[in-house]
Amino acid sequence: MLTRREALLGTATGAAAAALLGSVIATPALAQAKVADIAGLPRVSVDLVAPPFAHPHDQIAKGGPKVIEYRMTIKELPMVIDDEGTTLQAMTYEGSMPGPLMIVHEGDYVELTLVNPETNEMPHNIDFHAATGALGGGALTHVNPGEQAVLRWKATRTGTFVYHCAPTGMIPWHVVSGMSGAVMVLPRDGLKDGAGKPLKYDRIFYIGEHDLYVPRDENGKYKKYESLGDSYDETLKVMRGLIPTHVVFNGKVGSLTGDNALKAKVGETVLFVHAQANRDSRPHLIGGHGDHVWEEGKFVNAPAKDLETWFIRGGSAGAALYTFLQPGIYAYVNHNLIEAAELGATAHVMVEGEWDDDLMKQVQAPGPIPTN
């Protein structure tokens, strides 16, 4: 069992590193001039939106760089992760798995207030893969319960990037307990194909994939714990086996199917943003394709075209554009089909519109094989 005291003591190294980094960062004249420049920029406060959706934003930037302000509260809470009632002692940003998608433009500044309420058990922080320096901000955002920190970083590279919790000595546990999300940094002039032609989307579907590790009892049933600390030792043993009990999209088996299926219309272009902070994944849209795909998630690189399946490296986020051409139910899966069908990595997209017989037609319905 991990006690709250032991968890807090584990942040000592991180705090010392942050103090050292703070002394290095404080370089006089140039730094002061840059801060003065930033102070003159317009500020925009943005309310985060729960996955699988994204907050309102411009695909092409209006005006010059801005300081984009976000406030994010860390929430530790039990979450039911399948239809059998299996409960994970989860650690989350804003109470969702994945954490909300943040969207800015190249040259903007992200200013995040990270809040760790007194009611939580654990210290937390945030490492932005899109940021430069101080362990992605992780060394400057260690917050114990009852604390908050404010971090500002400049979006210098375009693309989709993972963020995740990275507290000293406990990084894997926090990540596979739900603490990851994504940032999208758009080019100021919008997305483009390999020839420089503008690309636009009608909506975003934001998929966060998590591999989860829930201990079982002597009868093979999933165990339930009263607190995070109670779950730590046995969860760590399962994690070290490297075999997840669940691989889920957006926090739960079936979270994006049935009544919760994503919705689109024929003719609409959807940008799928797919983040996986820990393990490799292979997204595939059954019945569709990736018209333009940034597998590595970096918009400075030309997108691949017409992919059937794309590869998301563990610790990264990718993006794929597809224009729906037929109505019906599409399955968006991790094409490790065992993980899709048996462990939960499946979403559905329900598409409305008119069927196009030119693209597909049932010439003959199933029936008896002729004997003559």
TORLUMLUM-859304 format. One record per residue (C-alpha): x, y, z; residue in one letter; chain; residue number from 1. Coordinates in steps of 0.05 Angstrom, whole numbers, always signed. Each point is the difference from the previous one (the first is absolute). Layout:
N
{site {X,Y,Z},A,A,NUM};
...
This chain:
372
{site {+0,+0,+0},M,A,1};
{site {+26,+69,-18},L,A,2};
{site {-15,+52,+53},T,A,3};
{site {-13,+73,-14},R,A,4};
{site {+63,+18,+39},R,A,5};
{site {+43,-47,-42},E,A,6};
{site {-29,+29,-64},A,A,7};
{site {+14,+71,+23},L,A,8};
{site {+72,-17,+21},L,A,9};
{site {+11,-27,-70},G,A,10};
{site {-6,+70,-28},T,A,11};
{site {+62,+26,+36},A,A,12};
{site {+46,-16,-58},T,A,13};
{site {-48,+33,-49},G,A,14};
{site {-5,+62,+44},A,A,15};
{site {+76,+6,+4},A,A,16};
{site {+5,-7,-75},A,A,17};
{site {-52,+54,-9},A,A,18};
{site {+38,+47,+45},A,A,19};
{site {+64,-11,-39},L,A,20};
{site {-36,+10,-66},L,A,21};
{site {-32,+63,+26},G,A,22};
{site {+69,+29,+16},S,A,23};
{site {+25,-18,-70},V,A,24};
{site {-62,+28,-35},I,A,25};
{site {+6,+69,+32},A,A,26};
{site {+48,+31,-50},T,A,27};
{site {-3,+76,+4},P,A,28};
{site {-9,+48,-58},A,A,29};
{site {-23,-44,-57},L,A,30};
{site {-49,-38,+43},A,A,31};
{site {-29,+64,+28},Q,A,32};
{site {-9,+29,-70},A,A,33};
{site {-36,-63,-23},K,A,34};
{site {-46,+2,+61},V,A,35};
{site {-16,+72,-16},A,A,36};
{site {-18,-20,-71},D,A,37};
{site {-45,-56,+25},I,A,38};
{site {-34,+48,+48},A,A,39};
{site {-23,+41,-60},G,A,40};
{site {-33,-58,-35},L,A,41};
{site {-76,-9,+1},P,A,42};
{site {-26,-53,+48},R,A,43};
{site {-55,-50,-14},V,A,44};
{site {-31,-42,+55},S,A,45};
{site {-25,-67,-26},V,A,46};
{site {-46,-49,+35},D,A,47};
{site {+21,-71,-10},L,A,48};
{site {-49,-50,-31},V,A,49};
{site {-6,-73,+20},A,A,50};
{site {+22,-52,-51},P,A,51};
{site {-16,-24,-53},P,A,52};
{site {-12,+72,-20},F,A,53};
{site {+43,+63,-4},A,A,54};
{site {-10,+72,+22},H,A,55};
{site {-18,+52,-53},P,A,56};
{site {+60,+25,-40},H,A,57};
{site {+20,+31,-66},D,A,58};
{site {+33,-47,-50},Q,A,59};
{site {+37,+60,-28},I,A,60};
{site {+28,+49,+51},A,A,61};
{site {-30,+70,+3},K,A,62};
{site {+51,+54,+16},G,A,63};
{site {+67,-11,+34},G,A,64};
{site {+21,-46,+57},P,A,65};
{site {-41,-2,+64},K,A,66};
{site {+5,-26,+71},V,A,67};
{site {-51,-56,+5},I,A,68};
{site {-21,-11,+72},E,A,69};
{site {-25,-67,+26},Y,A,70};
{site {-18,-23,+69},R,A,71};
{site {+4,-75,+15},M,A,72};
{site {-20,-35,+64},T,A,73};
{site {+29,-68,+18},I,A,74};
{site {-53,-49,+22},K,A,75};
{site {+13,-66,+35},E,A,76};
{site {-62,-43,-2},L,A,77};
{site {-25,-71,-9},P,A,78};
{site {-22,-13,-72},M,A,79};
{site {-39,-59,-27},V,A,80};
{site {+37,-24,-61},I,A,81};
{site {-44,-56,-28},D,A,82};
{site {-71,-27,+0},D,A,83};
{site {+17,-48,+55},E,A,84};
{site {+10,+56,+50},G,A,85};
{site {+76,-6,+5},T,A,86};
{site {+24,+61,+37},T,A,87};
{site {+67,+35,-10},L,A,88};
{site {+28,+47,+52},Q,A,89};
{site {+13,+53,-53},A,A,90};
{site {+43,+62,-2},M,A,91};
{site {-24,+50,-53},T,A,92};
{site {+4,+70,-28},Y,A,93};
{site {-69,+31,+6},E,A,94};
{site {-32,-66,+18},G,A,95};
{site {+6,-31,-70},S,A,96};
{site {+42,-52,-35},M,A,97};
{site {+33,+28,-40},P,A,98};
{site {+10,+70,+27},G,A,99};
{site {-31,+55,-44},P,A,100};
{site {+29,+18,-67},L,A,101};
{site {+34,+69,-2},M,A,102};
{site {+4,+36,-67},I,A,103};
{site {+45,+59,-15},V,A,104};
{site {+39,+27,-60},H,A,105};
{site {+74,+1,-12},E,A,106};
{site {+30,+61,+35},G,A,107};
{site {-54,+3,+53},D,A,108};
{site {+16,-8,+74},Y,A,109};
{site {-36,-52,+42},V,A,110};
{site {-11,+24,+72},E,A,111};
{site {-26,-56,+43},L,A,112};
{site {-23,+5,+72},T,A,113};
{site {+6,-71,+28},L,A,114};
{site {-41,-12,+63},V,A,115};
{site {+9,-58,+48},N,A,116};
{site {-57,+4,+51},P,A,117};
{site {+12,-14,+73},E,A,118};
{site {-47,-60,-4},T,A,119};
{site {+48,-38,-45},N,A,120};
{site {+50,-51,+27},E,A,121};
{site {+58,+8,-48},M,A,122};
{site {+49,+52,-27},P,A,123};
{site {-7,+13,-74},H,A,124};
{site {+30,+41,-57},N,A,125};
{site {-4,+5,-76},I,A,126};
{site {+51,-15,-55},D,A,127};
{site {-18,+31,-67},F,A,128};
{site {+35,-35,-57},H,A,129};
{site {-12,+63,-41},A,A,130};
{site {+39,+44,+49},A,A,131};
{site {+74,+15,+4},T,A,132};
{site {+40,-5,+65},G,A,133};
{site {-10,-22,+73},A,A,134};
{site {-23,-70,-17},L,A,135};
{site {-56,+28,-43},G,A,136};
{site {-21,+42,+59},G,A,137};
{site {-3,-59,+47},G,A,138};
{site {+57,+27,+43},A,A,139};
{site {-37,+65,+10},L,A,140};
{site {-70,-25,+14},T,A,141};
{site {+8,-50,+58},H,A,142};
{site {-62,+16,+42},V,A,143};
{site {-17,-34,+65},N,A,144};
{site {-72,-6,+23},P,A,145};
{site {-25,+70,+16},G,A,146};
{site {+48,+34,-49},E,A,147};
{site {-3,+30,-70},Q,A,148};
{site {+53,+22,-49},A,A,149};
{site {-1,+44,-62},V,A,150};
{site {+43,-20,-60},L,A,151};
{site {+9,+38,-65},R,A,152};
{site {+33,-30,-61},W,A,153};
{site {+6,+20,-73},K,A,154};
{site {-29,-43,-55},A,A,155};
{site {+59,-2,-48},T,A,156};
{site {-15,-64,-37},R,A,157};
{site {-64,-19,-36},T,A,158};
{site {-36,-66,+8},G,A,159};
{site {-35,-44,+50},T,A,160};
{site {+37,-16,+64},F,A,161};
{site {-12,-40,+63},V,A,162};
{site {+1,+29,+70},Y,A,163};
{site {+2,-42,+63},H,A,164};
{site {+14,-1,+74},C,A,165};
{site {+72,-15,+18},A,A,166};
{site {+12,+4,+76},P,A,167};
{site {+67,-25,+25},T,A,168};
{site {+0,-75,+11},G,A,169};
{site {-73,-11,-21},M,A,170};
{site {-4,+18,-74},I,A,171};
{site {-26,-67,-28},P,A,172};
{site {-52,-8,+54},W,A,173};
{site {-29,+69,-11},H,A,174};
{site {-1,-7,-76},V,A,175};
{site {-34,-68,-1},V,A,176};
{site {-50,+25,+52},S,A,177};
{site {-26,+51,-50},G,A,178};
{site {+45,+61,+4},M,A,179};
{site {+14,+17,-73},S,A,180};
{site {-30,+42,-55},G,A,181};
{site {+19,+39,-62},A,A,182};
{site {+16,+69,-27},V,A,183};
{site {-9,+20,-73},M,A,184};
{site {+42,+57,-27},V,A,185};
{site {-27,+22,-67},L,A,186};
{site {+40,+37,-53},P,A,187};
{site {-21,+73,+0},R,A,188};
{site {-23,-8,-72},D,A,189};
{site {-36,-66,+13},G,A,190};
{site {+11,-72,-21},L,A,191};
{site {+27,-16,-70},K,A,192};
{site {+11,-61,-43},D,A,193};
{site {+67,-20,-30},G,A,194};
{site {-10,+49,-58},A,A,195};
{site {-16,+59,+45},G,A,196};
{site {-75,-3,-12},K,A,197};
{site {-42,+21,+60},P,A,198};
{site {-35,-54,+39},L,A,199};
{site {-60,+13,+46},K,A,200};
{site {-43,-42,+46},Y,A,201};
{site {-73,+5,+21},D,A,202};
{site {+10,-31,+69},R,A,203};
{site {+52,-33,+45},I,A,204};
{site {-6,-69,+32},F,A,205};
{site {+52,-5,+56},Y,A,206};
{site {+18,-71,+20},I,A,207};
{site {+43,-14,+60},G,A,208};
{site {+23,-72,+6},E,A,209};
{site {+20,-28,+67},H,A,210};
{site {+28,-67,+21},D,A,211};
{site {-25,-16,+70},L,A,212};
{site {+25,-50,+51},Y,A,213};
{site {-51,-24,+52},V,A,214};
{site {+21,-54,+50},P,A,215};
{site {-43,-63,+9},R,A,216};
{site {-15,-39,+63},D,A,217};
{site {+13,-74,+11},E,A,218};
{site {-65,-16,-37},N,A,219};
{site {+19,+40,-61},G,A,220};
{site {-47,+58,+14},K,A,221};
{site {+23,+72,-6},Y,A,222};
{site {+16,+31,+67},K,A,223};
{site {-28,+65,+27},K,A,224};
{site {+39,+46,+45},Y,A,225};
{site {-21,+54,+49},E,A,226};
{site {+55,+49,-20},S,A,227};
{site {+58,+12,-48},L,A,228};
{site {+51,-18,+54},G,A,229};
{site {-35,-67,+13},D,A,230};
{site {+3,-18,-74},S,A,231};
{site {+73,+18,-12},Y,A,232};
{site {+39,-63,+17},D,A,233};
{site {-44,-50,-35},E,A,234};
{site {-11,+45,-60},T,A,235};
{site {+76,+7,-8},L,A,236};
{site {+8,-75,-3},K,A,237};
{site {-51,-5,-57},V,A,238};
{site {+33,+58,-36},M,A,239};
{site {+68,-34,+2},R,A,240};
{site {-30,-60,-36},G,A,241};
{site {-11,+47,-60},L,A,242};
{site {-68,-33,-16},I,A,243};
{site {-58,+48,+7},P,A,244};
{site {-67,-24,+25},T,A,245};
{site {-36,+54,-40},H,A,246};
{site {+19,+42,-61},V,A,247};
{site {-53,+53,-6},V,A,248};
{site {-19,+62,-39},F,A,249};
{site {-20,+60,+43},N,A,250};
{site {+1,-34,+67},G,A,251};
{site {-47,-59,-7},K,A,252};
{site {-19,-60,-42},V,A,253};
{site {-57,+24,-44},G,A,254};
{site {+9,+73,+17},S,A,255};
{site {-8,+19,-74},L,A,256};
{site {-49,-53,-23},T,A,257};
{site {-76,-8,+3},G,A,258};
{site {-34,+62,+26},D,A,259};
{site {+69,+32,+8},N,A,260};
{site {+21,-12,-72},A,A,261};
{site {+32,+58,-37},L,A,262};
{site {-44,+33,-53},K,A,263};
{site {+14,+29,-69},A,A,264};
{site {-32,+10,-68},K,A,265};
{site {+18,-21,-70},V,A,266};
{site {+44,+54,-30},G,A,267};
{site {+29,+23,+67},E,A,268};
{site {+74,-2,+12},T,A,269};
{site {+22,-23,+68},V,A,270};
{site {+68,+9,+33},L,A,271};
{site {+15,-60,+44},F,A,272};
{site {+51,+17,+54},V,A,273};
{site {+26,-63,+33},H,A,274};
{site {+45,+2,+62},A,A,275};
{site {+35,-58,+35},Q,A,276};
{site {+49,+19,+55},A,A,277};
{site {+27,-70,+15},N,A,278};
{site {-9,-54,-54},R,A,279};
{site {+1,-4,-76},D,A,280};
{site {-68,+0,-35},S,A,281};
{site {-25,-13,-71},R,A,282};
{site {-63,+40,-14},P,A,283};
{site {-44,-25,-57},H,A,284};
{site {-68,+26,-23},L,A,285};
{site {-40,-60,-24},I,A,286};
{site {-37,+20,-63},G,A,287};
{site {+42,+63,-9},G,A,288};
{site {+72,+23,-8},H,A,289};
{site {+49,+53,+21},G,A,290};
{site {-4,+51,-57},D,A,291};
{site {+57,+40,+30},H,A,292};
{site {+38,-28,+59},V,A,293};
{site {+54,+30,+44},W,A,294};
{site {+21,-65,+34},E,A,295};
{site {+54,+35,+40},E,A,296};
{site {-47,+58,+12},G,A,297};
{site {+45,+55,-27},K,A,298};
{site {-32,+48,-49},F,A,299};
{site {+67,+26,-27},V,A,300};
{site {+5,-68,-34},N,A,301};
{site {-43,-17,-61},A,A,302};
{site {-58,-46,+18},P,A,303};
{site {-2,-71,-26},A,A,304};
{site {-60,-13,-46},K,A,305};
{site {-53,-55,-5},D,A,306};
{site {+24,-42,+59},L,A,307};
{site {-39,-61,+23},E,A,308};
{site {+32,-3,+69},T,A,309};
{site {+49,+48,+33},W,A,310};
{site {+50,-6,+56},F,A,311};
{site {-1,+40,+64},I,A,312};
{site {+65,-8,+39},R,A,313};
{site {-7,-6,+75},G,A,314};
{site {+12,+68,+29},G,A,315};
{site {-29,+38,-59},S,A,316};
{site {-63,+26,-33},A,A,317};
{site {-17,-5,-73},G,A,318};
{site {-53,+31,-45},A,A,319};
{site {-41,-25,-59},A,A,320};
{site {-50,+34,-46},L,A,321};
{site {-56,-38,-33},Y,A,322};
{site {-61,+24,-40},T,A,323};
{site {-58,-48,+10},F,A,324};
{site {-29,-24,-66},L,A,325};
{site {-52,-51,+22},Q,A,326};
{site {-51,-3,+56},P,A,327};
{site {-1,-55,+53},G,A,328};
{site {+39,-21,+61},I,A,329};
{site {+76,+3,-5},Y,A,330};
{site {+44,-34,+52},A,A,331};
{site {+63,+38,+20},Y,A,332};
{site {+46,-51,+33},V,A,333};
{site {+69,-16,+22},N,A,334};
{site {+16,-52,-53},H,A,335};
{site {+33,-45,+50},N,A,336};
{site {-68,-33,-5},L,A,337};
{site {+8,-37,+66},I,A,338};
{site {+6,+66,+35},E,A,339};
{site {-59,+28,-40},A,A,340};
{site {-48,-58,+8},A,A,341};
{site {+21,-30,+66},E,A,342};
{site {+30,+57,+40},L,A,343};
{site {-42,+60,-22},G,A,344};
{site {+38,+42,-51},A,A,345};
{site {-60,+14,-46},T,A,346};
{site {-42,+61,-17},A,A,347};
{site {-59,+9,-48},H,A,348};
{site {-16,+57,-47},V,A,349};
{site {-73,+4,-22},M,A,350};
{site {-4,+36,-67},V,A,351};
{site {-65,+27,-31},E,A,352};
{site {-11,+12,-74},G,A,353};
{site {-16,-31,-67},E,A,354};
{site {+31,-66,-23},W,A,355};
{site {+43,+2,-62},D,A,356};
{site {-9,-64,-42},D,A,357};
{site {+59,+19,-42},D,A,358};
{site {+47,-9,+59},L,A,359};
{site {-33,-65,+24},M,A,360};
{site {-61,-41,-19},K,A,361};
{site {-25,-67,+23},Q,A,362};
{site {-8,-34,-67},V,A,363};
{site {-32,-61,+29},Q,A,364};
{site {-24,-12,+71},A,A,365};
{site {+26,-63,+37},P,A,366};
{site {-39,-62,-19},G,A,367};
{site {+6,-74,-17},P,A,368};
{site {+56,-20,-47},I,A,369};
{site {-30,-19,-67},P,A,370};
{site {+3,-75,-15},T,A,371};
{site {+2,+8,-75},N,A,372};
